[in-house]
């Protein structure tokens, strides 16, 4: 067996062995009944090519088993961790919005599955069967939106992003065409939508557009030179629920009652800037976080129901009060 062939055979043997690993004798046998010294030389060659070996002992005789993680730099194989990461990403995107992202991950997942050993495939199928994501949304997407996403991603593929010409229709409005400087693709888990943040030419502030409302996108051979970079960065940092504002952030203070609700927020806090508990007495706690758009925060606060009360800022408290009064009127109108 030639040297290069031995190295490839060893990589496949280690991948098939997985966490169980191989002894020096087992590796020598996998190399075609080679000597243990040959197996040692193969491992030394693999280490020079970027592989890392780990040891563990097994049994009363303390036999040393070797595992390889990661493999050599040239190895195109995909391990269980990569497969699990792809599977979980696929589940998340599939239930939180853009089906186009999900389709691309499915293609990648099928490709990586082909690179797994039989044992790794068996383990991964177990992982596949026991992972599930509930409570998300599936944003409807037709061919127009799939093509729009592809063009936008192409606009980002060069060193400097390029401008695009969009045909876009807001709900209840006729579609219109305009030139847009794309800045970020944002996938919002709360709203379940995929958005494009950037600058519409002729407008003095950033805009955020939903992909599902794009009718067509055409790539322009013009660099996207941003005029309001600071505002774009602020809008990206505080985007939530499909709203992106370039306004300065403000502090939200929220009083929450009930031990289960307090613990739920502490165990799985929302992804708001600076979210923390600032006061806690018994079954009452006060949380603080930063936001820069009342419209984006209001639905999240209302979701908490009667256990939450906005203490500051007064403008947000008034907005919540108005929303609650409207809800009361809607539910009590016929009583």
CORTATA-V286428 format. One record per backbone hydrogen bond with DSSP energy under -1.0 kcal/mol. NH is the residue of the N-H (numbers start at 1). CO is the residue of the C=O. E is the energy in kcal/mol with one decimal. If there is no record, write none. Layout:
BEGIN
nh={NH/NH}
co={CO/CO}
e={E/E}
END
This chain:
BEGIN
nh={6/7/8/9/10/11/12/13/14/15/16/17/18/20/22/27/28/29/30/31/32/33/34/39/40/41/42/43/44/45/46/47/48/49/50/51/52/54/56/58/62/63/65/66/67/69/73/75/83/84/85/86/87/88/89/90/91/92/93/94/95/102/103/104/105/106/107/108/109/110/111/112/113/114/116/121/122/123/124/125/126/127/128/129/130/137/146/147/148/149/150/151/152/153/154/155/156/157/162/163/164/165/166/167/168/169/173/176/178/180/181/183/184/186/188/192/195/196/197/198/199/201/203/207/209/211/213/214/215/216/218/220/222/224/225/232/233/234/235/236/237/238/240/243/250/252/253/254/255/256/257/258/262/263/264/265/266/267/268/272/275/276/278/279/281/284/285/286/287/288/289/290/291/297/298/301/302/303/304/305/308/309/311/312/317/318/319/320/321/322/323/324/325/326/327/328/329/330/331/332/335}
co={2/3/4/5/6/7/8/9/10/11/12/13/14/17/66/23/24/25/26/27/29/29/28/35/36/37/38/39/40/41/42/43/44/45/47/46/70/67/65/63/59/58/56/22/54/52/49/72/79/80/81/82/83/84/85/86/87/88/89/90/91/98/99/100/101/102/103/104/105/106/107/108/109/110/113/117/118/119/120/121/122/123/124/125/126/95/142/143/144/145/146/147/148/149/150/151/152/154/155/222/180/218/178/216/176/213/170/168/166/164/199/197/197/195/193/188/186/209/184/207/181/179/200/198/196/194/210/211/167/167/165/163/220/161/223/228/229/230/231/232/233/234/243/240/291/289/312/287/309/285/307/283/258/259/260/261/262/263/264/270/272/288/286/286/284/281/256/279/254/276/252/273/250/293/294/297/298/299/301/302/305/255/253/253/313/314/315/316/317/318/319/320/321/322/323/324/325/326/327/328/332}
e={-2.3/-2.2/-2.2/-2.4/-2.6/-2.2/-2.1/-2.2/-2.7/-2.4/-2.4/-2.1/-1.6/-1.4/-2.5/-2.3/-2.2/-2.1/-2.1/-1.4/-1.4/-1.2/-2.2/-1.8/-2.3/-2.0/-2.1/-2.0/-2.1/-2.2/-2.3/-2.3/-1.7/-1.0/-1.6/-2.5/-2.2/-2.6/-1.8/-1.6/-1.3/-1.9/-3.5/-3.3/-2.7/-2.5/-3.1/-1.6/-2.1/-2.9/-2.5/-2.4/-2.5/-2.7/-2.4/-2.5/-2.4/-2.5/-2.6/-2.2/-1.3/-1.3/-2.4/-1.9/-2.2/-2.2/-1.9/-2.0/-2.8/-2.3/-1.9/-2.5/-1.9/-1.2/-1.4/-2.5/-1.9/-2.2/-2.8/-2.3/-1.4/-1.9/-2.9/-2.0/-1.0/-2.4/-1.9/-2.5/-2.0/-2.3/-1.9/-2.3/-2.3/-2.5/-1.8/-1.9/-1.1/-1.0/-1.6/-2.8/-2.4/-2.9/-2.9/-2.4/-2.6/-2.0/-2.4/-2.3/-1.9/-3.1/-3.1/-3.1/-1.9/-2.7/-2.7/-1.7/-3.4/-2.9/-3.0/-2.4/-1.9/-2.3/-2.2/-3.0/-2.4/-2.5/-1.8/-2.0/-3.3/-1.2/-2.3/-2.4/-1.4/-3.3/-1.4/-2.4/-2.4/-1.9/-2.7/-2.5/-2.2/-1.8/-2.0/-1.6/-3.6/-3.2/-2.4/-2.7/-3.1/-3.1/-2.4/-3.2/-2.3/-2.6/-2.0/-1.8/-1.7/-2.8/-2.1/-2.2/-1.5/-2.1/-2.9/-1.4/-2.8/-1.6/-2.4/-2.6/-3.1/-2.5/-1.6/-3.0/-2.2/-1.3/-2.3/-2.1/-2.5/-1.6/-1.1/-1.3/-1.4/-2.3/-2.9/-1.4/-2.0/-2.2/-1.9/-2.4/-2.3/-2.4/-2.1/-2.6/-2.4/-2.0/-1.9/-2.6/-2.4/-2.1/-2.4/-2.2/-1.6}
END
